Amino acid sequence: MNLVSLNIETIQLGHPLPFVLRGSDGVLLAQKGYVIRNREELARMVARGRQLCVDTDESGESHRAYLAQLQRMLIADTNLGEIAAMKMAAADDKAARDRAAKTLPDWPELQLRATQLLRTPLPGDFGARFQALHDELARHVEQTPDATLLALIYLSAQETRMYSATHAMLVSCVCMVVAREMLRWPEAHIQQLGHAALSMNIAMTELQDQLAQQTHPLTAQQIAAVENHAERSEALLRTLGVADHDWLEAVRCHHHRTPGPLAKKTLAQQMARLLQRADIFGARMAPRAARLPMPVTAAMQASYYDEEHQVDEAGAALVKTLGVYPPGAFVRLASQEVGVVIRRGTTATTPRVAVVTNREGLPTGEPIPRDTGMPPWKITGVVAFKDVRVKLSLGRLLTLA
């Protein structure tokens, strides 16, 4: 018997099975030709077998047909995330993995570029370098929003050396996703918002990185620098050639405490409010040498409620867009497995998850996709990044997003 695990999302409900379906221990779950009628029946089958598998020794022709389907998807340029999710063929299809790897952004390189740009901005080339960085982020967030959020939230949960630039990229991308998908802003306004988010802390980039690793209390000079950084960032941007009024005002006002409906605010004020909410979210879940990060759900809650403990419109838009468990967050499932959220789901609480440790707490080797909308894999809580004792490949996770 040669069992190969099967991604349940490749099973067509209401259609005859093209192969015999077995559990992880080889137990027969369904004969070839059996029709699984609905998700509930599929969930019961998963609960019985723990993992859906195909024995390639008895289903050779069906297995080859499955691989042929994968080849057709490649020829048709099917989304690489869908291809990578076909776990049954993952071990057999090196070409698909190689192709996916070539399309992935080099996130460490982007972190370094952003850090160098924001720490030492020079009037001579700032505009071109800033626009190139922003355009690359904007392209990723438009074409692959889940993978972009996954990368930046995952990196933000562990980054201290280049915290400021990573945080700026995260806030910029989060704001652009929210403005595009939930608020339906015009593209020009989305780009302005992305610019403002990426540059909002430019006057204290180096200080932010220092504070992320500092264990003693802030000095009076550091406190003053933090308190007036928004005004200093606006002034610095002006000297660097930025003349966009809304961009500059959003940077200057991004720490103003101004709850209330977005419709009653100017465009710059709306942008500033979105920056503030996303800033809170990113900062709360990021680590510091002097404190542990907040769980992602607590960071979401901090963004959701305003200064008067009411639901904040901008914060609510953020939570609705990203979900309660956004890409990059670690969660525990009803199966006692632990996984990382790789893609948003049909509801805010049912994202797609890649399991990285099994119910015994042991590494799974390859991430195993799970649909948390199904009862066996319902999310029961969040897991802190520090408690995940598995070395993960961000690139491998991104191929699943």
N, C-alpha and C positions, 0 to 999 in steps of 0.2 A: 504494500500500500504506500503510495506517494502522495500525501495530502498537501494541497496548496490552498492557502487562505484566499477567500473570495470577498471582495467589497460588496456589501449588500446593495449599494446603489446601482450596481450593474444588473441586478435581477429585475426583470420586467414583470410587474404585477399584472395578473390577468392573462399571462402568456405561458405556454408550456415550457418547463425547464429544459434546456438543451443538454443537461447532464445530470447524473446522480448527485444529490446534495448530501453531504455528511457533516457531522460535528467534528470538533477538534480532536476527539478521541476515536474517530472513525465510525461512530454510530450512525446508522442510516437515518436521515431526516426526511428525505423525499426521493422518490424514484424519478428517473428521466421521464419527462412528459407531464409531470404533476403541475397543476396550476395553483400558484399562491395568489389568493384572491385580494388580500388587502394587507395594510401595514401591521395590523394587529396580529394576523396569522404569522407574518414574517417575524414579528417580535417574539412570539411564543416559540417559534422554531429556533431563533437565536438563543433564547433563554435555555432551551433544552441542550443545544450543542455547544454553547459558549462561544463558538466561532464557526462561521459557515465555511466549509471546505469542499474541494473537489479532489477526488482520487484520480490523478492523471493516468494511473495504470489501467483503470476501468473506463475512463472517459477520454481516451487519447484523441479521437477524432473531434470530440466536442472542444477539447482544450485547444487543438490546432485551429478550430473555427473561431474560438475566442481570440487567439493571437492574430488571426486574419482580420477580425473586426478592429483590433488595435491598429493594424497596419493601414486599414482604410481610413481610420481617424487621422493618422499621421499624414497620409496623402492629402486629406481634406483640410489640413491645418486646423484640426480641432484644438480648442483651448488646452494648453499644456497642463493646467491644473487638473482638468478632467482626465487626461491621459495618465498623469502620475497617480491619480486616485484609484486606478484600476490595479489594485495591489496584486491580484492574481498573476498579472503579467509583468509586474515590476522587475522581478528578478531575471526575467528573460529578455527584457527589452532595454539594453544598454543605450541604444541609439536615442530613445525617447528621453532618458535621463541626461544624456550629453546635450541634446538639443535644448532641454529646459535650462541646463546650467549656463548655456551661452546667452540666454535672454535675461538672466537675473542681474539686478543692479549690484554693483560692488559697494555694499553699505559701509564697510570700514573705510573705503576710499572716500566716500561721500562725507562721512563723519570728519575725516581729516581735512578735506577741502573746506568744509563749512567752518571748522575750528580755525584754520589759518585765515580764512577770509574775515570772519567776525572778530577775531582777536586783534588783527593788525590790518584794518581797512585802509587802503591808500587811495587818495583822490584820483590818481592817474588811471587806474584800471578797475576801481571798485565796481562801477556801473556794469561793465561787461562781465566781470567774474560773478557778480551777484545775480545778474539776469540769467547767466548760463546755469548756475546752481538751481535757481528757482524754477527755470523751465524744465530741468531734468526731474525735479521733484513733482512738478505739476503734471508732467507726462505720466510718471509712474502712478500718481494718485488718481488720474483719470482712467488710465488703461487697466490697472490692476490695483484697485483700492484696498481690497482685503490683504493682499500680499504686502502692500506698502505699510498698512497699519500694523500687520503682524511683525514686520521687521523692526519698525520704530518703537513699538510698545515693548517688544522683546528686548531690544537693545537698551531702552530707557530703564528697564527694570534692573540693570546690572552696571550701567555706565557711570563712572565718577570722574575719570580723567578728562573726558571730552563731554561732560554733562551739558554744558550750556548750548553747544551747537546741536547736539542730539535732541535736546529739549526743544530748541527752536524749530528744527525740522519736523518733529512730532506735532507741535502746535500748529505749524503751517499746514501740514497735510490733513490733520484732523479738521481744522477750520474749513479747508477747501472741500473736503468730503461732505461736511454738514451743510455748507452753503449750497453745494450743487445738488445733493440728493434730497435734503429735507426742506431747505428754505427756497430752493429753485431760483437762486440769484442769477442774474445775467453773467456771462463768462467774464466780462470786463471787471465786474465787481469781485468775482471770485479771485481773479488774479491780483487785484489790489489787496484783498484780504490776505492772500498768501504772502505777498511782499511784506506787509506790515507784521505778520506773525514771525516771519523769518528774521526780521531786523529789530524786533521790539526791545531786545536786551543788548543791543550792539555796544552800548557804552559800558557794559559791565561783564562782558563775556569772560575775560580772564578772572575777574573777581568771583563770578559764579562757579567756575571750575575750581578755584581755590577753596571756596566755602563748602563745596561738595565733599572735600577731603579733610576739612578742618574739624578737629575734635573739641577745641576750646570755644568759649562764647565769642560772639562778634565784638570787635572793638568799636569804639564810638565812631571812628573814621569809616569803618566798614558799614555800620548801620546807616550813616549819612549817605554813603555811596549807593546803598540799596534803595533808600527812600527817594532819592532824586534821580534815579537812573532813567526813568521814562522821559523826563524833560531833557536830560543830557543825551539820550539816544536820539530824540527828535533833532536836537541841535547838531549832533554829529552827522546825521543823515543829510541835513541841509548842506553842510560843508562838503559832503561827498557827492553832491549834485542832485539829490532827490528833491523834486519840486511838486510832487503830487500831494495836494492839500489833504485829501482824505486819508492817504497812507500816513502822512506825518501826524495828523490829528489822532488817528487810531493808536499810533505808537505812544503819543504823549498821554493819552487817556486810558491806556489799557489796564491801569490799576485803580481807576476811579470806581467807587462803589455806587453804582447807579442802577438799581433794580427797576423793573417796570417793563411794559410792553415794548417790543422792538419797533412796532409801527409808529410809536410816538417819538422815536429817536431819529437823528440824521443818519445818513449812511455811515459816516465816520464813527458816530457813537454806537451804531449797531455793530460795526466791525470791532470796536474796542470791547464791547460786551462779550462778543464771541471769543475774542482773544483772552479775556479774563477768565471765562469759564473753562476754556481748553487749557489755559496756563495752570489753573488750579488742579485740573485732572492730571496733567503730566507731572507737575511738581509733587503732588501727594504720593504718587506711586513710584517715584524715583528714590534710589537709595542715597544716603549720606553717611559719611564716616561716623557721625555723631548720633544717628538714629536709623531705625529700620523703616523701610517704605510701608505705606499703607496698603492694605489689600485693594485690589482693583475695584471691588464693589464699594468700598468706603470712599475711594477717590471719585467714583461716579456719583455717589450720594452728595459729596461736598460740592460738586459741580451742579447738581440738580436743584438744590435749594439755595435761595438768595440770602442776602444779609438780614432779611426780615423773616427768615425761616419759611418762606413761601416758595412754591415751585417757580423756578426761573425759566422764562421762555427760551432763552439761548441755551441754558443748561439742559432743559428738557429735550431740545432739538438734538443736542450732542448725544444724550443717552439713547434716544430713539434711533439715531443713526448708527451708533457704534454697537448698540445692544448692551445689556447688563453685563455680559461677559464678552468683551471685545477681542478681536484677534490679538494674539500675544499673551493673553491671560492664561494662567494655569488653573485647572479645575479638577475636582474629584467627582467621579460618576457613581451612580447607584451600584454599579458592578465593583466598586472599590478600586477601579483603575484610575490613574492620574494621567491627564493629557493636557495639551496646549491647544487653545482655540486657534484654528487656522482660517476660518471663514465664518462670516455672519450667516445666520439662518433665517428661516421664514418668520420667526418671532424673535423678540429681544432676549429670550431665555433659552433658545434652542439652536445654538451655533453648531457648526461642524467642528469636531475635535479630533486631534491626532493623539492617540494614547501612547505614552512613552514608558509607563511602568504598569505592570499587571496587578492583579488583586493581591498578590503576595509582596508587592513593592519592588519587584525585580524589573530591570530594563527589558523592554520588548525587542530591542535590537532595531528593527525598522518601525517607524511610527505607524500605527494602525488607525485608519479613519473610523470615526464613530458618528452616527447621527443621533444627537442628543434629544431629538424629538421622539425617539422610541423609548419606551419605559425602561428597558434594561440599562440604558445609558443616559438616563436623566441626570442632569447636573445637580449635585447635592451641596456643593460649596466650592469656595475658592481655595487655592493652595499657594502659599508664598513661594516666590522664586527661590529663596534660600533653602527651602525644604525639598526641592526637586533635585535629588542626588543622581542626576543623569547628565552626561555630557552630550549636548545636542548639536546637530549641524543645522544652523539657520538656513543654509542653502537647501538642504533636504526638505525642511519644513515648508519652505517657500514654493517648492514644486507641487505641494499638495493644496496650496491656497487658491 
